[in-house]
Amino acid sequence: MNPKRGASLAALMFALASGVAVAQEACSASATTDLERLYCEVVAEGGGQGLPSQADFRRNQPQVQALLLRRPAKRLGLSVPTVTAEPAQSKPPSTPQAAAKPPKPEPEQVQTETQPARFGRLADCALKGERIVCPDRQFKLALNQPNRALAPGVLEDQNRLGLRPFQGGRSDEQQVRAYLSNAYDRYIPKMLAIGLGANTMSFTAFHNAFHTLEDGGVDFAERMERTYQLLKKDKLNLAVQARYHDRLPEKLALCEAINFEIIVCDNVATNWVFVSRSR
């Protein structure tokens, strides 16, 4: 080998190694939770293939973060920290992630008997612990489901989240809300289909993730699809807890029906999904 070429190659390899070390140090230095620190450790040990970027990892709820890390951590002999319930907050913090839930656009069609309860603002319903009782039906709190309880094929590759890319103007907030409303109304049933009803994002988190990703030049629909596929793969091989806390929504004003079968409640920090069952 030419000595100069060998020296250049050695310098290049050193520079690459130094860059990786710096990136790993930056990851660890910016980690603020045990799950984030485990993420950095998994990546440093070479087990980060298939994991989202550090920034995208942080946008997920702790339960989803733990689910994403379980498989690669297990391969490396690392344990995943137990996810504990967050303390209740007297009022939402003043960070952008805790901003008031952006109002979803009102439907254009006239209300009919087959339309979801949100069009009547759940006025005739009552919140009773793990149930929401309406005049014609009840909604039960959705828990994570074992794979044996799922419909055949839902964890296969052909089952896709299928959000369409956003093609409007980002400065048009009404257009953005309409897009996110439709996307969220698809996202929730898709999470229920793979047995992760207790692992859903609130609409506020969904809205914030859209703006953060799109601001960074990342296609929101594409990244959500990738995360959905990762969750399916982990669900095939790993058991999940039915639920991660015992908290329940405090009032019906936190709730909104996304279709005739599903009501979603959230207080920004926590999301709950209720699914209809015939009375």
Backbone bond lengths (Angstrom), bond angles and torsions (degrees), N, CA, C in turn:
res aa  C-N    CA-C-N  psi(-1)  N-CA   C-N-CA  omega(-1)  CA-C   N-CA-C  phi
1 M - - - 1.466 - - 1.523 109.40 -
2 N 1.319 116.20 140.27 1.450 121.59 176.03 1.532 109.11 -60.96
3 P 1.365 117.93 126.91 1.477 119.54 -176.50 1.515 112.88 -57.27
4 K 1.346 116.53 -39.54 1.457 119.30 -179.41 1.521 110.75 -66.00
5 R 1.380 114.31 -40.69 1.467 117.79 179.03 1.513 110.96 -65.12
6 G 1.358 114.97 -39.80 1.455 118.97 178.51 1.511 111.67 -63.14
7 A 1.339 116.18 -40.55 1.461 119.61 178.65 1.511 111.33 -65.93
8 S 1.338 116.98 -39.45 1.463 120.77 178.94 1.515 110.77 -64.56
9 L 1.356 115.73 -42.25 1.459 119.87 179.83 1.523 110.37 -64.01
10 A 1.324 115.74 -41.57 1.465 119.52 178.99 1.524 110.93 -62.82
11 A 1.348 115.86 -40.34 1.469 119.75 178.80 1.516 110.77 -65.25
12 L 1.341 116.17 -39.84 1.462 120.16 179.54 1.521 110.56 -64.58
13 M 1.335 116.40 -44.72 1.461 120.14 179.42 1.526 110.48 -62.47
14 F 1.329 116.49 -39.36 1.462 119.89 178.62 1.521 111.01 -64.22
15 A 1.350 115.14 -42.14 1.462 119.44 179.70 1.520 110.87 -63.40
16 L 1.341 116.78 -42.41 1.464 120.37 179.11 1.518 110.86 -63.33
17 A 1.344 115.10 -44.73 1.466 119.09 179.91 1.522 110.67 -62.98
18 S 1.336 115.70 -40.36 1.461 119.47 179.11 1.517 110.96 -63.90
19 G 1.344 115.12 -40.66 1.467 119.07 178.98 1.509 112.46 -62.67
20 V 1.345 116.32 -40.91 1.466 120.38 178.32 1.525 109.89 -64.22
21 A 1.346 115.87 -43.28 1.465 119.52 -179.64 1.519 111.18 -61.96
22 V 1.328 116.03 -41.91 1.459 119.61 178.54 1.515 111.14 -63.06
23 A 1.345 116.19 -42.74 1.467 120.36 179.55 1.520 110.73 -62.61
24 Q 1.355 116.45 -40.73 1.461 120.02 179.23 1.519 111.01 -65.77
25 E 1.344 116.31 -41.08 1.460 119.74 178.01 1.521 111.28 -64.25
26 A 1.338 116.46 -39.02 1.461 120.62 179.05 1.520 110.55 -65.69
27 C 1.331 116.19 -38.38 1.469 120.81 178.64 1.526 109.41 -61.54
28 S 1.325 116.64 -50.36 1.465 120.76 -178.02 1.521 111.56 -64.83
29 A 1.329 116.09 -39.50 1.461 119.80 -177.82 1.519 112.50 -65.78
30 S 1.334 116.62 -30.89 1.460 120.35 -177.45 1.525 112.98 -91.38
31 A 1.346 116.88 -7.66 1.464 120.19 -179.20 1.521 110.16 -69.58
32 T 1.316 116.91 134.29 1.470 120.73 -177.26 1.524 113.11 -118.45
33 T 1.329 117.93 -7.48 1.467 121.26 179.25 1.519 109.29 -131.28
34 D 1.336 116.29 165.16 1.462 120.86 178.08 1.529 110.93 -61.23
35 L 1.331 117.33 -37.37 1.464 119.91 179.91 1.527 111.05 -68.02
36 E 1.321 117.07 -39.06 1.463 120.28 177.60 1.529 110.29 -66.31
37 R 1.334 116.97 -39.04 1.462 119.65 177.89 1.521 110.86 -66.08
38 L 1.343 116.86 -38.06 1.461 120.18 177.27 1.532 110.13 -65.60
39 Y 1.322 115.93 -39.83 1.471 119.96 176.69 1.529 109.86 -55.33
40 C 1.339 117.07 -47.79 1.466 121.16 -179.34 1.526 111.11 -63.11
41 E 1.334 116.43 -38.30 1.463 120.40 179.81 1.522 110.95 -66.94
42 V 1.332 116.63 -42.08 1.464 120.53 178.57 1.524 110.55 -62.12
43 V 1.330 116.22 -44.72 1.467 120.27 179.11 1.522 110.50 -63.89
44 A 1.336 116.94 -42.30 1.469 120.95 -179.76 1.523 111.63 -63.23
45 E 1.339 116.89 -31.45 1.460 121.49 -179.94 1.524 112.40 -85.69
46 G 1.330 116.67 3.99 1.462 120.10 177.01 1.513 114.84 84.86
47 G 1.335 116.69 15.64 1.457 119.45 -178.37 1.510 113.80 -104.29
48 G 1.323 117.32 19.88 1.461 120.10 -174.79 1.509 115.65 -90.16
49 Q 1.342 117.87 4.43 1.459 118.65 178.93 1.525 110.14 -60.29
50 G 1.296 115.65 129.32 1.461 120.09 178.98 1.514 113.98 89.69
51 L 1.333 117.97 -14.22 1.459 119.82 176.75 1.521 109.84 -78.46
52 P 1.329 117.37 149.75 1.469 119.49 175.61 1.524 110.38 -68.98
53 S 1.315 116.37 169.92 1.458 120.21 176.35 1.530 109.41 -62.98
54 Q 1.327 116.04 163.50 1.460 119.70 -179.38 1.523 111.22 -58.90
55 A 1.332 116.44 -41.69 1.463 119.88 -179.87 1.518 111.04 -63.39
56 D 1.340 117.27 -42.32 1.458 120.26 179.96 1.525 111.36 -71.21
57 F 1.337 116.57 -34.92 1.463 120.67 177.56 1.518 110.34 -58.91
58 R 1.346 116.83 -40.95 1.455 120.96 -177.67 1.520 112.53 -66.02
59 R 1.321 117.94 -25.05 1.466 120.52 -176.22 1.534 112.26 -75.67
60 N 1.313 117.15 -13.19 1.456 120.50 179.39 1.523 110.89 -83.57
61 Q 1.313 115.79 154.82 1.456 120.52 174.68 1.524 109.65 -66.73
62 P 1.344 119.08 154.11 1.465 121.15 -179.07 1.534 113.25 -53.47
63 Q 1.337 117.15 -37.80 1.463 118.99 179.51 1.521 111.95 -62.24
64 V 1.345 115.94 -39.95 1.462 120.32 178.85 1.530 110.02 -71.49
65 Q 1.335 117.23 -38.57 1.456 120.54 176.58 1.531 110.42 -57.68
66 A 1.333 116.12 -45.34 1.460 120.08 179.74 1.521 111.06 -62.69
67 L 1.332 116.26 -39.51 1.457 120.45 -179.81 1.524 110.73 -65.11
68 L 1.322 116.80 -41.33 1.463 120.88 179.48 1.527 111.97 -65.45
69 L 1.332 116.82 -32.33 1.464 120.64 -174.85 1.528 113.97 -87.23
70 R 1.303 117.57 -18.17 1.463 119.40 -170.51 1.524 112.95 -57.90
71 R 1.323 116.31 -49.00 1.458 118.75 -175.79 1.529 112.79 -66.35
72 P 1.349 119.58 -53.64 1.468 117.99 178.96 1.520 113.35 -63.33
73 A 1.332 117.80 -33.73 1.456 120.26 178.40 1.527 110.82 -66.70
74 K 1.312 116.11 -39.41 1.464 120.45 179.86 1.521 110.63 -62.94
75 R 1.339 116.86 -39.74 1.466 120.37 179.13 1.524 111.22 -61.65
76 L 1.331 116.56 -32.67 1.462 121.33 -177.48 1.527 112.53 -93.03
77 G 1.323 117.06 1.98 1.455 120.54 -179.40 1.512 113.92 73.81
78 L 1.335 116.46 24.54 1.456 121.35 179.89 1.524 109.93 -102.29
79 S 1.295 116.75 147.04 1.468 120.69 179.98 1.522 110.07 -97.92
80 V 1.316 115.82 143.96 1.458 121.98 179.10 1.523 108.80 -91.65
81 P 1.330 118.46 128.02 1.472 120.57 -179.84 1.526 111.45 -58.93
82 T 1.317 115.38 147.40 1.455 120.26 176.38 1.521 109.70 -69.89
83 V 1.318 115.31 132.67 1.459 119.96 179.13 1.513 108.55 -85.21
84 T 1.306 116.91 121.14 1.460 121.76 -179.44 1.514 110.17 -108.20
85 A 1.300 115.59 156.87 1.471 120.33 -179.97 1.515 110.00 -66.60
86 E 1.325 115.72 141.69 1.454 120.82 176.70 1.524 110.16 -77.77
87 P 1.328 118.68 144.38 1.458 119.67 177.86 1.512 111.51 -62.58
88 A 1.307 115.56 144.71 1.467 119.21 178.95 1.512 109.93 -64.03
89 Q 1.316 116.08 146.41 1.448 121.51 -179.41 1.521 109.81 -108.10
90 S 1.343 115.53 138.85 1.452 118.88 178.78 1.512 111.09 -70.15
91 K 1.328 115.74 -30.71 1.451 120.32 174.91 1.517 107.96 -155.09
92 P 1.325 118.34 152.36 1.452 119.98 -177.62 1.514 110.35 -63.05
93 P 1.356 117.77 142.67 1.452 119.86 175.83 1.510 110.80 -66.01
94 S 1.317 116.13 162.88 1.455 120.76 -173.39 1.512 112.85 -89.44
95 T 1.352 117.60 28.26 1.452 120.62 176.70 1.511 109.38 -86.35
96 P 1.343 117.51 160.42 1.475 119.42 179.36 1.516 112.18 -58.47
97 Q 1.377 117.02 -34.23 1.457 118.93 -178.60 1.517 112.34 -65.83
98 A 1.330 117.64 -21.16 1.453 120.48 -178.10 1.517 111.58 -105.48
99 A 1.314 116.18 18.45 1.457 119.49 178.33 1.514 109.97 -64.79
100 A 1.310 115.87 159.05 1.458 119.64 -179.40 1.514 110.34 -57.89
101 K 1.317 115.53 143.09 1.467 120.64 -178.73 1.514 110.45 -59.17
102 P 1.333 117.53 122.62 1.460 118.94 179.64 1.518 110.37 -60.96
103 P 1.317 118.48 133.47 1.458 120.09 -178.08 1.512 111.69 -63.39
104 K 1.325 115.60 134.50 1.455 119.42 176.66 1.528 108.73 -82.97
105 P 1.329 117.13 143.62 1.462 119.78 -175.11 1.517 112.43 -63.64
106 E 1.310 115.93 143.04 1.454 120.57 178.12 1.525 110.07 -70.34
107 P 1.326 118.52 143.05 1.458 120.52 178.56 1.518 111.56 -67.18
108 E 1.317 115.51 150.16 1.450 119.19 -178.07 1.527 111.92 -82.22
109 Q 1.355 115.98 -29.19 1.452 117.76 -174.69 1.529 111.90 -75.39
110 V 1.321 117.09 159.05 1.458 123.03 178.28 1.520 108.62 -77.63
111 Q 1.330 116.12 144.09 1.455 119.81 -177.55 1.521 111.58 -63.99
112 T 1.340 114.38 138.68 1.463 121.17 175.73 1.517 108.07 -128.60
113 E 1.325 116.55 175.27 1.456 120.44 -177.71 1.519 111.84 -67.08
114 T 1.339 118.32 -21.56 1.455 120.96 -176.47 1.513 112.81 -97.09
115 Q 1.332 118.02 2.43 1.448 119.67 179.99 1.523 110.93 -83.83
116 P 1.349 116.81 156.88 1.458 119.45 -176.53 1.520 113.50 -63.71
117 A 1.327 113.54 160.04 1.459 119.65 -175.02 1.516 112.75 -65.05
118 R 1.340 119.05 -20.87 1.459 119.52 -177.41 1.519 111.95 -62.25
119 F 1.328 117.30 -24.33 1.447 119.03 -177.39 1.533 110.28 -72.07
120 G 1.337 116.07 -15.26 1.449 121.06 170.68 1.513 110.47 -106.73
121 R 1.344 116.67 10.42 1.464 123.99 179.45 1.518 112.07 56.76
122 L 1.326 116.79 29.50 1.461 122.70 177.52 1.522 112.57 57.21
123 A 1.325 116.42 24.63 1.469 120.74 -173.63 1.523 112.40 -60.19
124 D 1.320 118.15 -30.69 1.455 121.13 -176.74 1.522 113.09 -97.47
125 C 1.327 116.88 9.32 1.461 121.48 -177.82 1.529 110.49 -104.21
126 A 1.329 115.71 164.66 1.463 121.13 179.11 1.524 109.43 -135.47
127 L 1.323 116.36 135.35 1.455 122.14 177.35 1.524 108.67 -87.08
128 K 1.327 116.25 120.00 1.463 121.52 -177.72 1.525 109.58 -130.92
129 G 1.333 115.08 78.73 1.461 119.92 178.53 1.516 112.25 66.26
130 E 1.312 116.33 -113.94 1.460 121.65 -178.50 1.524 112.16 -90.50
131 R 1.321 116.02 11.61 1.470 119.75 178.47 1.525 110.02 -130.93
132 I 1.318 115.01 150.96 1.460 122.31 167.51 1.522 105.67 -119.11
133 V 1.313 115.64 119.13 1.465 121.10 -174.35 1.528 109.42 -104.41
134 C 1.319 115.95 119.95 1.459 123.05 177.16 1.525 108.88 -113.86
135 P 1.328 118.08 166.16 1.472 119.76 -176.13 1.521 114.77 -56.44
136 D 1.332 117.71 -36.77 1.465 119.62 -174.59 1.519 114.07 -108.38
137 R 1.321 118.70 -4.13 1.459 120.28 -178.93 1.514 111.28 -167.33
138 Q 1.345 115.23 168.53 1.448 121.99 175.86 1.526 109.83 -118.62
139 F 1.322 115.41 151.43 1.456 121.42 176.31 1.526 107.68 -119.53
140 K 1.314 116.53 130.57 1.470 121.99 -176.95 1.523 109.38 -110.34
141 L 1.345 116.28 141.77 1.450 121.74 179.58 1.525 110.50 -57.10
142 A 1.328 116.59 128.34 1.463 121.68 -179.83 1.524 109.91 -82.28
143 L 1.315 116.80 131.99 1.456 123.82 175.86 1.519 108.90 -111.10
144 N 1.329 117.46 166.74 1.457 120.49 171.83 1.527 108.96 -68.00
145 Q 1.319 116.18 142.38 1.459 121.03 -173.99 1.531 111.20 -114.23
146 P 1.345 117.69 144.11 1.473 119.88 173.46 1.534 109.53 -68.10
147 N 1.311 116.44 157.28 1.466 120.44 -175.57 1.523 113.02 -61.03
148 R 1.318 116.70 -29.97 1.472 119.07 -179.47 1.525 112.30 -65.97
149 A 1.336 116.67 -18.96 1.465 120.00 -179.28 1.527 112.17 -91.43
150 L 1.326 118.00 -1.67 1.459 121.27 -176.27 1.520 111.71 -89.56
151 A 1.315 115.84 158.39 1.461 121.28 176.14 1.528 109.33 -68.17
152 P 1.332 117.60 147.10 1.469 120.62 -179.63 1.527 111.35 -58.05
153 G 1.330 115.74 135.74 1.457 120.76 172.47 1.514 116.69 86.98
154 V 1.335 118.79 -5.91 1.470 118.86 -174.33 1.526 112.51 -69.70
155 L 1.340 117.17 -20.71 1.457 119.61 179.18 1.527 112.21 -97.57
156 E 1.307 116.99 6.31 1.463 121.07 178.34 1.525 110.66 -83.15
157 D 1.335 115.25 165.28 1.466 121.05 -175.46 1.524 112.93 -60.08
158 Q 1.331 116.68 -32.24 1.466 118.53 -174.74 1.525 113.42 -71.05
159 N 1.322 117.27 -16.75 1.462 119.24 176.01 1.520 108.60 -81.47
160 R 1.300 116.49 109.40 1.461 121.62 -176.34 1.525 110.35 -115.61
161 L 1.323 114.82 152.15 1.456 119.66 175.46 1.523 110.02 -63.87
162 G 1.310 116.39 -45.38 1.464 121.27 169.24 1.518 115.86 72.09
163 L 1.336 117.89 34.77 1.468 118.70 174.06 1.528 108.99 -75.65
164 R 1.314 116.44 138.60 1.469 118.91 176.92 1.522 109.14 -80.60
165 P 1.309 118.55 147.35 1.463 120.84 178.09 1.524 111.09 -63.37
166 F 1.306 116.34 148.97 1.458 120.90 175.65 1.531 109.17 -77.08
167 Q 1.316 116.16 126.68 1.460 120.30 -176.41 1.520 112.87 -123.75
168 G 1.318 116.55 11.68 1.460 120.00 -179.16 1.511 112.14 -92.96
169 G 1.313 115.19 -163.05 1.454 121.44 177.81 1.508 110.68 -93.96
170 R 1.320 117.49 123.96 1.460 121.03 -177.95 1.521 112.00 -63.16
171 S 1.312 117.31 -24.06 1.465 120.46 -179.69 1.525 112.62 -79.91
172 D 1.324 116.63 -11.45 1.461 121.68 179.24 1.527 108.40 -91.21
173 E 1.338 116.93 92.94 1.459 121.32 -174.39 1.528 112.29 -61.96
174 Q 1.328 117.21 -34.29 1.456 119.37 178.91 1.525 110.50 -65.50
175 Q 1.321 116.71 -39.54 1.457 121.07 178.25 1.523 110.81 -67.69
176 V 1.327 116.28 -39.44 1.465 120.49 177.70 1.519 110.62 -63.64
177 R 1.334 117.16 -45.46 1.471 120.54 -179.56 1.525 111.03 -62.44
178 A 1.327 116.71 -39.72 1.462 119.78 179.74 1.526 110.17 -64.09
179 Y 1.328 116.32 -43.45 1.468 120.49 178.55 1.528 110.83 -61.83
180 L 1.343 116.98 -48.84 1.453 120.84 -177.00 1.521 112.00 -67.77
181 S 1.325 117.12 -33.45 1.459 120.44 176.75 1.522 110.55 -61.06
182 N 1.338 116.26 -48.24 1.470 120.39 178.97 1.525 111.15 -65.03
183 A 1.348 116.44 -40.61 1.461 120.20 -179.59 1.527 110.65 -65.08
184 Y 1.330 116.83 -42.01 1.465 120.74 -179.03 1.526 110.91 -67.36
185 D 1.321 116.38 -37.39 1.462 120.46 179.26 1.525 111.38 -66.63
186 R 1.317 117.83 -18.81 1.468 121.89 173.89 1.531 110.68 -91.38
187 Y 1.326 115.91 -38.01 1.460 121.23 -177.24 1.537 112.34 -60.71
188 I 1.323 117.47 -45.51 1.466 120.39 -176.34 1.536 111.90 -61.57
189 P 1.344 120.76 -51.92 1.474 119.10 177.40 1.528 113.02 -59.89
190 K 1.332 116.69 -33.24 1.461 119.80 179.75 1.529 111.27 -68.21
191 M 1.317 117.74 -35.43 1.459 120.65 175.87 1.526 110.48 -70.26
192 L 1.314 117.00 -38.70 1.466 120.41 175.46 1.526 110.63 -61.90
193 A 1.322 116.91 -37.93 1.466 121.14 -176.78 1.522 112.05 -62.30
194 I 1.330 117.48 -32.87 1.465 119.84 -179.97 1.536 111.47 -97.35
195 G 1.321 116.29 13.88 1.457 120.65 172.78 1.502 115.37 78.45
196 L 1.346 118.06 27.13 1.461 121.42 -178.78 1.528 111.38 -120.11
197 G 1.310 116.09 46.49 1.454 120.54 179.59 1.513 113.81 -64.61
198 A 1.330 117.42 -23.23 1.464 121.30 179.51 1.523 112.02 -94.69
199 N 1.322 117.50 9.36 1.466 121.95 -177.86 1.518 112.53 -122.09
200 T 1.314 117.77 26.05 1.455 119.72 -174.23 1.530 112.47 -88.78
201 M 1.329 115.67 154.01 1.459 122.41 174.74 1.521 109.07 -81.82
202 S 1.326 115.70 146.96 1.457 118.94 171.05 1.524 108.60 -72.48
203 F 1.333 116.43 163.28 1.459 119.21 178.48 1.527 110.45 -63.47
204 T 1.344 116.71 -33.78 1.460 120.25 177.27 1.521 110.77 -61.97
205 A 1.342 117.42 -46.43 1.463 121.13 178.61 1.522 110.43 -64.01
206 F 1.325 116.31 -38.83 1.464 122.23 178.52 1.532 109.39 -60.89
207 H 1.327 115.73 -46.87 1.465 122.65 179.50 1.532 110.85 -62.04
208 N 1.336 116.94 -45.58 1.459 120.40 -179.37 1.524 111.97 -67.07
209 A 1.331 116.83 -38.18 1.467 120.39 178.62 1.523 110.35 -62.90
210 F 1.327 116.71 -39.97 1.466 120.69 178.59 1.524 110.59 -57.99
211 H 1.338 116.79 -50.73 1.456 119.78 -176.37 1.532 111.56 -67.83
212 T 1.339 116.85 -39.18 1.460 119.42 -179.54 1.523 111.34 -64.79
213 L 1.331 116.44 -44.87 1.463 120.53 -179.74 1.518 111.48 -66.51
214 E 1.330 116.07 -48.88 1.464 119.22 -177.61 1.530 110.73 -65.62
215 D 1.330 117.65 -35.46 1.468 120.28 175.98 1.527 111.07 -61.58
216 G 1.335 116.33 -31.43 1.458 121.09 -179.73 1.515 113.77 -89.10
217 G 1.332 116.80 7.73 1.454 120.21 178.88 1.516 114.43 80.01
218 V 1.318 117.07 16.10 1.467 121.79 -179.35 1.520 109.10 -103.89
219 D 1.318 117.13 131.77 1.455 121.41 178.96 1.530 109.82 -69.80
220 F 1.320 116.52 118.26 1.461 122.03 -176.32 1.530 111.95 -58.96
221 A 1.324 116.90 -48.13 1.466 120.68 -177.38 1.527 111.06 -62.35
222 E 1.336 115.93 -40.53 1.467 119.95 -179.98 1.522 111.45 -65.69
223 R 1.332 116.92 -43.33 1.460 119.71 -179.71 1.522 111.57 -68.04
224 M 1.322 117.76 -38.79 1.459 120.53 176.25 1.520 111.00 -62.90
225 E 1.315 116.92 -37.16 1.469 121.12 177.49 1.522 110.65 -63.59
226 R 1.319 116.11 -43.76 1.459 120.30 179.90 1.525 110.96 -62.44
227 T 1.321 116.71 -43.73 1.464 120.56 178.51 1.527 110.96 -63.06
228 Y 1.327 116.83 -40.58 1.470 121.07 179.40 1.532 110.73 -62.08
229 Q 1.329 116.92 -41.54 1.456 120.16 179.21 1.533 111.23 -66.04
230 L 1.333 116.87 -38.35 1.462 120.34 176.99 1.531 111.39 -64.24
231 L 1.314 116.18 -41.11 1.463 120.01 178.94 1.525 110.98 -63.69
232 K 1.324 117.64 -39.24 1.466 120.89 178.33 1.522 111.30 -63.26
233 K 1.331 116.41 -43.27 1.464 120.05 -179.60 1.519 111.11 -62.92
234 D 1.318 116.14 -43.12 1.464 118.92 178.51 1.523 111.38 -67.94
235 K 1.319 116.96 -36.06 1.471 120.42 179.98 1.531 111.13 -64.65
236 L 1.329 117.08 -28.87 1.466 120.88 178.34 1.524 111.91 -65.78
237 N 1.323 116.40 -30.30 1.461 120.20 -170.20 1.521 115.20 -114.98
238 L 1.325 116.98 -13.04 1.456 119.48 -173.90 1.528 111.39 -127.24
239 A 1.313 114.94 138.35 1.462 119.60 175.22 1.524 109.26 -76.23
240 V 1.325 116.56 150.57 1.462 120.97 177.86 1.523 109.32 -123.54
241 Q 1.317 115.46 152.03 1.460 119.71 174.28 1.519 109.88 -69.30
242 A 1.323 116.02 148.43 1.457 119.69 178.28 1.522 110.55 -64.10
243 R 1.322 116.73 -37.54 1.463 121.78 177.49 1.520 108.62 -156.67
244 Y 1.334 116.41 163.69 1.450 120.82 -173.38 1.527 113.33 -114.28
245 H 1.308 117.73 -5.25 1.459 121.44 179.02 1.519 108.36 -161.40
246 D 1.323 116.14 167.82 1.461 121.26 -179.34 1.521 112.41 -104.84
247 R 1.328 118.24 7.02 1.452 120.34 -179.83 1.521 110.98 -67.70
248 L 1.319 115.23 150.48 1.457 122.10 178.90 1.529 108.42 -135.27
249 P 1.305 118.36 155.74 1.471 119.07 177.57 1.525 110.67 -60.56
250 E 1.316 115.86 142.43 1.460 121.09 -174.85 1.524 112.71 -84.20
251 K 1.327 117.18 -24.81 1.461 119.20 -177.68 1.519 110.07 -154.19
252 L 1.307 114.85 156.29 1.458 121.30 -176.64 1.525 111.96 -69.21
253 A 1.327 116.44 -19.10 1.469 119.67 178.90 1.526 111.71 -64.02
254 L 1.337 117.63 -16.91 1.458 121.61 177.89 1.523 112.22 -83.84
255 C 1.321 116.98 0.02 1.462 121.35 -170.05 1.529 111.95 -113.08
256 E 1.328 114.44 154.20 1.456 121.16 178.63 1.526 108.09 -155.20
257 A 1.303 117.87 134.60 1.460 121.84 177.31 1.519 109.61 -81.00
258 I 1.328 116.39 133.96 1.459 119.20 176.99 1.529 111.43 -99.30
259 N 1.317 117.26 -18.42 1.462 122.56 169.67 1.524 107.57 -160.66
260 F 1.310 117.67 -173.72 1.463 120.48 -174.27 1.527 112.01 -68.02
261 E 1.338 117.33 -18.31 1.458 120.83 -174.73 1.525 114.10 -105.11
262 I 1.332 118.89 -14.01 1.462 120.90 -168.93 1.525 111.24 -134.45
263 I 1.334 116.28 132.80 1.453 123.90 171.61 1.522 107.53 -118.65
264 V 1.323 116.58 134.35 1.465 121.69 177.75 1.523 108.76 -116.41
265 C 1.337 116.47 133.16 1.460 122.79 176.84 1.521 108.38 -121.65
266 D 1.333 117.18 144.79 1.456 118.90 173.47 1.523 110.69 -157.20
267 N 1.332 113.79 150.85 1.468 120.12 175.06 1.517 109.77 -115.58
268 V 1.312 116.37 30.24 1.464 127.32 -176.31 1.523 110.30 80.36
269 A 1.342 117.99 -54.97 1.461 120.74 -177.45 1.520 112.30 -74.69
270 T 1.328 118.19 -32.91 1.460 122.71 -174.03 1.520 110.19 -130.05
271 N 1.330 115.68 142.65 1.465 121.72 178.50 1.520 109.46 -118.35
272 W 1.321 116.33 138.03 1.470 121.70 176.37 1.533 108.34 -127.62
273 V 1.336 116.00 140.91 1.462 121.12 177.39 1.530 108.06 -120.10
274 F 1.304 116.28 130.40 1.468 122.74 177.90 1.534 108.45 -115.53
275 V 1.326 115.83 133.93 1.464 120.86 -175.79 1.519 109.68 -116.99
276 S 1.309 115.79 139.96 1.459 122.28 -175.32 1.515 112.16 -70.04
277 R 1.322 114.35 145.79 1.454 120.89 167.87 1.520 106.97 -139.11
278 S 1.304 117.08 140.91 1.458 121.41 -177.33 1.514 110.52 -64.73
279 R 1.310 115.69 141.70 1.466 119.94 -179.16 1.509 110.01 -83.62
